[in-house]
Amino acid sequence: MQLSTRNQLTGTIADLDVGSVMAIVKVKLDGGDQIVTSSVTRDAALDLNLKVGQPATVFIKSTEVTVGVD
């Protein structure tokens, strides 16, 4: 599969909360303790057969990135 998305981060599914409509997927990135959280539809989570401990790639495509500092 080829994608135009350049921001691709590899990791492992650390937590999965599948609700009646949406699922929250937390991916622990390789090489550290950073977690990326994604909301996907319940159907997508089931179609992908997502499981805690499974390797996954996070694809990030955004028109805006916000940075905050104190």
N, C-alpha and C positions, 0 to 999 in steps of 0.2 A: 504494500500500500504506500502511495506517495501522497504527502500532504503539503500544503503551502504554509502551514503553521510552523514557525521557526522555534517557538518557545516550547520545547519538549523536555520534561523533567521525569526521570525514572525513580521509582520507589516501590513500596509495598503497601497494600491496603491494610491500614492499622485499625480502622473501625468502620462499621457499616450499619446504618440505621434505616431500614426499609419501612416506610409508612404506607398508608393506604393509597396515596397519590404520588408522593415524592420519596426519594432516598437521599440520605446524606452520606457521602463517601469521604473518608479521611485517608489520605495517602501520606505516609512517612517517606520523605525524600531520601535517596541514597546519600551516604556520606555525612549524615548529621541527624539532628533531632527536629528538623523543620517539618511541619505538617501543612499540606495543602488540602483545603476542604472544598468539595464540589457538591452542588445540588443537581441531581439528575432525576428523571422520571422513574417511577417504580418499574414501569415496563422496561425501560432501558437497563436498569440494574438487573432485572430478571433475565432479559435477553442476553446480556453479557455474562450471566452466571457469576456475578461478583462474589468473592469470598474473602474474609479476613485472612491475611497471610499471603495472598496472591500477588505476584509481581504486576505492576501496572505502570503505564506512562500517562502523565498528565500533560495535556495539550492546552496551552493558554493563548488565546487570541482575543485581544482587547483593543478598543479604540482609545482607551483612557487608562492610565495608571496613576494612582494618587500616592504621594509620599507625604508623611506627616512627621514632624519633629516637635520636641518640647522647647 
